[in-house]
Structure formats: structure tokens, C-alpha cells
Amino acid sequence: MSSVKPIQQGVNESLDHLSDSSMTEVRGRAAPVLNRLATQATDWTHRAVDAMRDGSHRVRQTATKASNSTVSYIKEEPVKAVLMAAAAGAALTVLTRLLSSRNRRD
């Protein structure tokens, strides 16, 4: 932080030596650049928001399709669906017990 103070002092001294006309010229040159940068930042923000909105919409559509497909499968094959759910539950139970017994040994 101590190396920043001499730089700040140098900049301040340089600005003190500038005339009012020089400051006006600097402001005149800087204004269009700053306006262009602000416009670009706004454009990038809008693009990012649009991309997020589109991505969210696609995820929502995919989740809805998956949900509808699952409901349709359960209606068409209720016994298979129950057996698959039971098998998945049993597999998760075995996996959980294996992992917890390993953690106890370590």
C-alpha cells in the first residue's frame, strides 16, 4: 500500500498543473470513450440476462418433458415402475451402508 501513495501524489500533482482548458480537453476526449464503454457494458448485461432467461426456459422445458415421460411410464407400466423404484431404493441403501461402514473404519 505504501507504493501506491507516491503514485497517487504524482497523479495529483500532475492534475494540479493542468490548466482549465487542458482539463476541458481531457474531459471532451474521455466522454465519448466512457459513453461507448457504458453502452457496451449495458449491451453485455442485456445479452447475459437474455442468455440466462433462455437457458432457464430450456431447463424448465426439459424438466417438464422428463416429468411427463415419467408419469406416462408409470401409468403404462405401474408394476415395473414400482419394482424399479424398489430396486433403486435397495441399491441406494446398500451403497449408503457400504460408504458409512468404510468411514467408520477410517
N, C-alpha and C positions, 0 to 999 in steps of 0.2 A: 504494500500500500504506500510505502514511503517513496517509491519510484514514480508514483502517479502524481504526487503533489508538484514536483518540478515541472512536469509536462503541463499540468493544469495552469501553473503560474505563467509558463511561457506562452500558452494559448491566450490567457487573459491579457498579458502584456501586448501581444500582437494585435488583439482586438482593440485594445485601448488606443493603439497608434493608428488604426484605420480611421479615415475621415468619414463623415456622414455620407458623402457621395459614394465612397467605396462600399460602405455598408448597404446602401440602397442598391448598388450594382450587384453585390453578392446576393442580396435578397431576391432581386429580379431574376438572377440566374437560377437560384435554388428553387424558387416557387414552382416553375413548370416540372422540374425533376421530382419534387416532393408530391405534386399533384398526380404525376404519372405513376409514381410508386404507390400512392394511396389507391388509385384506380386499379392497379394490378392486384394489390392486396385484397381489395373488395371482390374482384373477379375470382381470385383463387378461393376466397372464402365461400362465395356462391357455388363454385364448382364442387368444393368439398362437401357442402351441405347437400347439394343435388346427388352426389355420388353416394353419400350415406343414406339418403332417402331411398334411392333406387336399390341399394344393397339390402336395406331393411325390408323393402317391399318384396324382393326376391326371396329372402329368407322366410318371410311370413307366408308367401305362396307355397314354398317347398314344404314348410311345416304343415300347412293345411292339407296339401296333397297327401303327405305321409299319414296324417291322421285319418283322412277319408279312406285311404287304402287299407289301413289297419282295421277300421270299423267294418269295411266291406268284407275283409277276410274273416273277421270274427263272425259276421253274420252268415257267411257261406260255409265256413268250417269251424263251428263252435268247439267241437271235441278236440280237434287238432290244436286249436288256439289255446285251450286250457292245458293240454298236455305240454305244449311248447313253453307256456308260461311256467308250469310246474318244473320242467326240466331246467329252465333258465334260473329259477329260484334256487333249485338244488345245487346247481353249478356255482352260483354266487355264494351260497352258504359254505360249500366245501372250500372254495377259494379263500373266503374270509377266514375260516378256521385254520387253513394252512398258513396263511400270512401271519395271523395272530400267534400261532404256536412258534413260528420262526422268530418273531420279535421277542417272545418270552425267553427263548434260548440265548439270544444275543445279549 
